[in-house]
Amino acid sequence: MPALEKSRREINEIIVHCTATRAGRQVSVAEIDSWHRQRGFSSIGYHYVVALDGTVSPGRSPHLAGAHCLGHNSKSIAVVYVGGLDSAGHAADTRTDAQKAALTALLKALRGTYPNARIRSHRDFAAKDCPCFNATAEYAAL
């Protein structure tokens, strides 16, 4: 896991997302960055990306507001895991065991860095299935 750099911004939420890609399809930080630039963003909108093998990679600097959740970008950190769709393209919890372990470790570390931040699911704020499982409930005890 990369070293966590504390944001100079006030952080009150850590928002979990999925890439909405099919199970088993690896997606790189560079690919997500390309998708987001095509949408008009200055760079990748997420601060951390969790790959299928559990590798955690940095995305956007935590000093910069994300581009991931309308109305919540300025005071949040965005975490995305690769996956979220089954082989037929339907929303599903496709996290690998390595991703589950890495997400838990990353979110614990982020809570240590931002002790007042609540962990939330993107779907708490948008009419989407993202992140395809209830992160708010699953990580409530962290």
N, C-alpha and C positions, 0 to 999 in steps of 0.2 A: 504494500500500500504506500502511496506517495506520502511524504511528510505533509501534514496539514498546516497551511498558512492561514492564520486568523485574519479575517476580513476587517477592514477599517469601517465597514458599514455595520449598522445595527442589524443583527440577525435574530428574528423571532420564529422562523419556520425553516424546517428542512423538508423539502418536498420530493417525494419519490415518484419516479416516472419509469416507463418502459419505452423501448424504441419502436414498438408495434411492428416487429419483424417476426418472421416464422421461426419456430423452434429449431435450434441447431444452426441457424444462419449467423455466422460471425459478422459483426459490424464494427468497424474501427472508428476511433475518434475522428480521423480525417474524413471518413464517409459522412458521419453525422454533421461535421463542420460544413461539408459541401451541401448537404440537404438544407441546413439552416441559412447558409449564404444565398442559396437559390430562392429562399423565402424572404430575403432582404435583411437578414440579421447581419451584424458586423462579424460574427464568429459563432462557433458552437454555443448554444444557449444554456447547456448544462455545465455544472462545475466539476462533476465527477462521473465517470463512466465505468460500469462493472461489466467486464467481458464474460463470455461463457465459461472460461476456465477460472473465473474468480479474480483475475487481474483487475486492479483498480487503477485507472489512468486519469490524470487531471484533464479538465476541459478548459472552460473559461476561468480566468483568474477570479478567486473569491472576492477580490477587491472591487470587481465590477458586478453590477446587477445582472442577473441572468435574463434569459429570454425563453421562458418556459411556462409561466402561469400568470395569465392576465390579472393584474391587480395585486400580485404578490411578489413580483420580481425584485423590487427594491430592497426588501428586508428578508430575503430567503436565500438558501443554498439549495441547488438542484442536483439530485442524484438520479442517474438513469441506469437501468440494467438492460442488457441486450436481450431481446425477446418480447414475449407478451402475446404471440399468436400461435395457435396450433398449426399443424400441417395443412389444414383446410383454410387457414386465414381467419379463424374465429378467436376472440379474446380467450386467453387461458393463462394460468400460472405456469409458465414454462421455465422458471428459474431452475438452474442446475444446483446440485448440492454445493458446488464450489461458489456459485453466485449467492446462495442463501448465507453461507458462512461469511463471505466477503461483505455482503450488504450489512449483516449484523455487526461485524467488526468496524466497518466504515461509519455506520450510524452511531455506534457507541463512541467512537473517537470524535465524531462531529458534536455529539451531545456533551462530551468533555470540553470541547473548545467553545461551544455555545450552550451553556447549561440551561438557559432560559428558553431555548428554541424547542418548539413542539414538532415532532415528526408527523407528517401528514401525507396522504395520498393525493396525487393530482386530481383524481376523480372527486375529491371532496369539494373542489372548486370549479369543476367543468363537467359538462354532460358527456363524459367519456368513460371508458372502462379502464383507462390508464391509472395505475400500473397493472391491471389485470389480477390483482389480489388486494386485500384490504390492508395496506401498509399502516394506516393509522391504528388499527386494532392490533396488528401483529407486533408492532414495535412500541406499543403504549408503555410498556414497563421499562424501556431503556432509559 
